[in-house]
Amino acid sequence: MLNPFRDALSRAGREAQGRSSPFQAEADAGLEGFRAVRADLERQVRRGDLTVKVARERAAAAAADLRSRLVGQSDGYSPASRVFMDRLVEADNARRRARESLSIEGLQRETNRLLREHLVEQQLQARAAEFEGKTYLRPIAGGPPAPTLDSLLGFHRMAGDSGDEVAVEWSRRQLEGFRSRVFNDDHVRQIDLATDRPDRVNPRVVDIYVEALQGRPPEELETFVDKAAEGRDANACIAAFVLARQDPEGPKQRWVRKVLSRLPEFPDAALTTLRGLEAEARASEADAARAQAQFAIARAEAEVNLDGLQAPTDRELERASKLQAKPVARPGESIGLALDRRGAIDQSEADEIATFPAE
């Protein structure tokens, strides 16, 4: 017959194995506390102070207490401070209220932005042939002209240097379409950097920033945070927040506090993306903590039966009582020559002696 505790333990173990979490330390500490109680109950049974039935009942109560504590601690658990989520919600809500109550000047700016985007789209269609003539090359082996990665990257740099906004936008779109034809990591990185848009989120660009800033001193990170907020670069702002959230000291670090204080300056794309990512991250961290808690609980519940534990017989208890009644041998005195004395042993050793069969 299947043991339901063992079955639950196997399921919980498989679940916890695939979900690592810092909460494992809390779960292990709780399990060790339960096992200390279990070991004490076993000692009391061996001394004859408790029956096996009572010991099992108390072990079950200790396991229930462990379940209650770990379930409560793992509910909503996250290794990151709650202040990250709270500040994000506060900044995003304030931004939404500001958009709903735009002033006349704000409405004019938004209208001008939309008109500018429309004008760029018109010029892209009108100048497409011009841009193709500068970037499309005819293959040596023959065939229709086609752009190359080098020609597009070179044209993008030239357009940026000359301040031609329409040419920059055209080269960005061409490079974005070129990405699916590139398999070299360095080339993909070049395309990502060239197509980076301050007002749009690109996870690959965020990863580039995070990778480049890992292990940097706090002074450099503070400078990066200032430039990201001032430039309203969505990808740089997200990278700064991700790095701050990963810092083990959290808001104790001055540069982390700077990230939190400058959240209201982050662009809309960064705030919206970060709020969703933070909610998903905290939910995932809570699930992982819950898996670790359930594994520790299942291990404890599988041990409440105190398998193999037997109460000592009356003869064994009498023998142990006689042994404990003897005075402790004096320092240097041979036990073999003083049968009326006993050695100085700790209680756990005495419990083991009490369970030895009498000769």
N, C-alpha and C positions, 0 to 999 in steps of 0.2 A: 504493500500500500504506500502511496506517495505521502511524504511528510509535507503538510501545507506550509510549515515554516521554512523548510528547506527550499520548496518551490518558490516562495516569495523572495527568499534570499538570492536565488539564482537570477530571478527577473530583475531585482533591484541592483544586483552586481553588474549585470549587462548594461543597464541603463546608466549607472554611475561611471562605468568605464569609458563611455563615449562622451561624458560631460564633465570635463575637469573644471574645478571651481576652487577659489580660495576658501570657500566655506568648508572644504574638506577638513581643514584644521579644527574648526569648531565641532564638526561631526565626530572626528576622531577623539577629541577631548571629552565629549559627552559619552562616547562609547567606553573610554577608559574609566570614567567615573562609574558607569554601570558595572563594569567588570570588577572594580574595587569593592563595590557593594556585594557583588556575587561571591567574590573570594572571601569576604568577611562572613557571609552567610554559610559558606561551606565550612569555615573554621568553627563556627558555632555548632553546626551539626556534628562535626567530628568530636567536639568537646562534650556533646550531649546536652547543650543548652537549648537546641531547637530540634524539632522533628523535620524530616525531609519535606513533608507536606507544607508546613508553615514556611520553611525556607523558600519553597517554590512559589508560594503565594506572595511573599515579600519580594522575590526576584521579579515576578510578573508586575508587581506594583512599581518597582524601580524602572522596569522597561516602559511601562505606561507613562511614567513621569518623564522619561527620556524622550518618548514620542511627542508628548505635549510641548516640551521645551524646544526640540529641534524643528518641529513643524512651525512653531511660532517664530523662531529665529530665521528660518529660511523663507518665510512668506515675505515677498517683496525685497529679498536680499539683493544687494549690489555692493561690490567692493569700492565703487566710486561714491563720493559724497552726494547726498541728495541735493546739495546746493546747485549742482550742474543742471539738473532738470528744472529746479525751481526758477533759476535765473533765465533759462531758455524760455520757459512758459511766460514769464513776466515780460521779457523783451519782445517775444513774438506777439503777445496780446497787445502790448503798447503800440507796436508797429501797425497792427490791424486797425486799432482805434484811430491812429493817425491817418491811415488811408481813407477811412470812412468820413473823416472831417477835414478833407483837403481844403486849403485856402484857395483864393483866386489865383495866387501865384503858383501854387502847387498844381492846380488844374492846367494852367498854361504850360508849365514845364512838361507835364505828362502828355499834353497835346502836341507840343513841339517834338517830343521824343518819338511819338507815333508817326508824325509827319516825316521826320528824318529817316525812320526805318522804311517808310514807303518810298521816299526819294532814292534811297540806296538800292531798293529792289528794282526800281525803274532803270537806274544807271547800270546795274549788273546786266540786265538784258541788252541794253544798248551797247555796252562795251565788251561783251563776251568775246566777240571776234578779235578785238584788239588784244585781250589777255591771252587768248589761245595762240595767237601769232607769236607771242613772246615766250611761251612755255612749251608748245607742242613741237616735237622733233620727229623727223622722218627716220625710221629705223634703217640701219645699214643694209639689212637683208631685204629691204623693200617693205611695202605696206603703207597703210594710212598713217599720218602723223599722230603721235600720242605723247602725253606729258610723261616725264620721269620724275622720280622723287627728288633728285637733285635740282632739276629745273624748277619744280614747284617751290622747294624750300628757298632757292635763290631768289625767285620772284617775290616770295613772301617777305624776305628780308629787305629787298629793294623797296617794296611798297611801303613797308613800315618806316624805313628811313626817309622816304619822300613824303610821308604823311598822307598817302592816297588811301583814304578809308575804304573806298569801293574796291580797289585792287586788293587790299588786305582781306576784305570779306570774301572776295572771289577765290583767292588762294586758300583761305581757310576751308571753304567748302570743298574745293578740289582735294585738299589733303585729307579731309575727313572721309571722302569717298575712296581715297587711295589706301586707307588704313587696312581694309580687308585684303589687299593684295600684298601686304608686307608681313614677313614672318620673322625678321630679325628684330630682337628686342631693342637694340640701339636705335633702329629706324623707327620703331613704334614710339619710343620715348621722344625722338625728335618731332614726330608728328603731333604727339600730345602737347608738347611745349609750344609748338607753333600755333596750334588751334585752341590754345587756352583762351577762354573768354572770361573776363572778370565777373560778368553777370550770370554766368552759367556754371553748373557744377559738373566736373569731370572726375569721376572716382580715380582714374589712373593718374591724373595730375595731383590729386590729394595725396595719393600713395607716394609720388615722387617727392613732394614736400616733406612728408612724414619721415621717409627714409633718409633724406638729406639732413634732417634736423635731429635725428636720434643721437642722444649723448652729447649734444651741444651744451655749452655752459649757459647758465640762466641769463647772463647779460645779452648773449646773442639771441636767445629766445624772446626776451623783452623787445629787442629791436625788431624782430620779425613780426611780433604781435602788433606793434605800432604801425609798421608799414602795411601789414595786411588790412588793418582797420581803416587807415587813412586812404589806401588805394581802393577800398571796397572790393577787394578781390575775393570772390566767394570761395574758391578752392583754397587759397592761403588761409582764410579765416577758419574754414572747416578743419584744416590741418592743425592750426594752432589750438583749436578746441580739443581735437583728438589727442594731441600731445599732452595738454593740460589734464585731461581725464585719465591718462595713463600714468601720470606722475604719482609715485607711491606716497608722497607727502601731501598731495592735493593742494587745497587752498592755503596751506601753511607756506607755500612758496609764493614769493612776491610776484613772479611772472605769471603764475596761475591766477592770482587775484586780479592781475591786469587783464587777462583774457575775460574773466567774468565781468569785470567792470566795463569793458568795451563791447560787450555783446549788443547793446542797443545801437552800435554803429555798424554792425555787420549788415551786409546787403540782404534783401528779402530772400533770395535763393539760398543763402547760407543758413539763415534762421529756420526757414521751412524744412530744409533737408536735415539740419541738426536735430530739430525737435522730433522728427520721425525716427531718425537713427538712434537717438537717446532712448526713446520709448521702446524700440525694438531691442536695444542692448540690455536695458534693465529687465525686460521680460525674459530674455534669454538667460541672463545671469540668475534670475530668480528660479527658473526652471532647472538650471544646473545645480544650484544650491539645494533645491528640493530633492533632486536625484541623489545627491550625496547624503542628505538627511535620511531619506528612505532606506538607503543601503545600510547606514549605521543602525537604524531602527530594526531592520530585518535581521541583522547580525545579533542584536541584543535579544530579540524575541526568539531567535533560534537557540539561545542559551539559557532560557528561563527554566527549562525542565531540569537543569543541573544533572545532566546525564552522567551515569556512572557513580553518583554520590550515594553512599549507603550510611545509615546511622550505625554507630558502634554498638556492639553487643554489651550486655551488662558486665560480662567478664572483662572485656577490653576497657570499659570505663573504670572498673575497679582497679585494674592494673595501672591505668594512667593516674588514678587518684593516689595510689600508693607511691608511685614514682614521684609525683608532685609533692607529696608529704615529706619526702626525705630532704634534709638540709643540703644546701649547695656545698660542693667540695671546696676546701680552702685552696688558694693559689699554690700551684706546684704539687698538690696532693694527688697521688695516683688513684683513679677511680677503681681500678681493679683490686686495690688493697684496702679500699674503704667501701664495703658493700652497703653501708648504711647511709651513704651520701650519693648525690647525683651531680652530674656536670651542669655547668651554667649554660643553658641553651635558651634560645628564644622561643616564643610561644608557638610559631609555625612548626618548628622542629618537634616540640612537645605534642602538637596535634598529630603529626605524622607517626610518632612513636605510639600514640594511643591507638592507632589503627592497625599496628603490626599484630599478627596473630600470636597468641600466647603459645609458648612451647609446652 
